[in-house]
Amino acid sequence: MPRTKPSLEQLAIGIDIGGTGTKFGIVDRVGNLLFSSEMSTRNHSEVEGFIDELHANLSPFIEQAGGVGRMKGIGLGAPNGNYYSGTIEYAPNLPWKGIIPLAKLVENKFKLPVVLTNDANAAALGEMMYGAAQGMNDFIMITLGTGVGSGIVANGKLIYGHDGFAGELGHTIIIPGGRFHQGTGKKGSLESYASATGVRLTTLELLAKSKTPSSLRDIPADQVDSKKVYDAAMEGDDLAKEIFEYTGKILGMALANFVMFSSPEAIILFGGLTKAGDLLLKPTREHMEDNLIQVFQNKVKILVSHLKESDAAILGASALVWEIK
């Protein structure tokens, strides 16, 4: 729905493609989200059908905002999106397999320039342009959702690496030989512990190992999720609090490694797990500081994103457009 009357300057289209849903909207240069909506990602087994539906949904907004001529371009955030090639490559949670030339397909459909990156890099750009990282040249964005994504900004530039896939901090190994990750087949990655999925797995493990009384024991195993663990912790459940303490310990250890890698001014956390507040943030800060060597201690802020979660994905993707020459 329209939110603000568009100004006469150029506008950017932001599209965030998630495993379940795709969010899209039109944004001005200062981050006002003028139009936005969402659709399912999973309605089409072929990517061409998905792009046709996306075009049908976005076209009325483009017309209301002043037509294609007002649009500077389209920014796309997607899992396994490659900034250099404009392709999505082997994304495990999307319905289209292999290498998909997404930027080219969208460009051909919309007749606009398109820039693609992965969803966490898009979030980092959005945070730098519109959020808590405004004015920062060195920071790390960590998204704590179903998985753990990340974007690394150093010397004012997003780090893409030689192949476009730099910054997969969620897949770094924190506990060698640890928990098995279904998506990658690796053991002990950060994502296996510090995501909403990781919190669920920690809960099931502790319920099996511990004799501590807990309201979580009344929930069927297939219905346990991080929200129910949070609710139990807020009611004083000791086992639920222990789960967040453990999650924060693992996350803090990982953040210490990341700090010693790029010496950021801040680490900005975003996503559903941040709603746990100090239940998660307090142990995270403590264990990060405990694992830092002295030269890095008490220098790096841990911040929670300023961006509204429902809008952040679109804002992040649209931030890509302002880089188009």
Secondary structure, 3 states (H helix, E strand, C coil): CCCCCCCCCCEEEEEEECCCEEEEEEECCCCCEEEEEEEECCCCCCHHHHHHHHHHHHHHHHHHCCCHHHEEEEEEEECCEECCCCEEECCCCCCCCCEECHHHHHHHHHCCCEEEEEHHHHHHHHHHHHCCCCCCCCEEEEEECCCEEEEEEECCEECCCCCCCCCCHHHCECCCCCCECCCCCCECECHHHHCHHHHHHHHHHHHHHCCCCCHHHHCCHHHCCHHHHHHHHHCCCHHHHHHHHHHHHHHHHHHHHHHHHHCCCEEEEECHHHHHCHHHHHHHHHHHHHCCCHHHCCCCEEEECCCCHHHHHHHHHHHHHHHCC
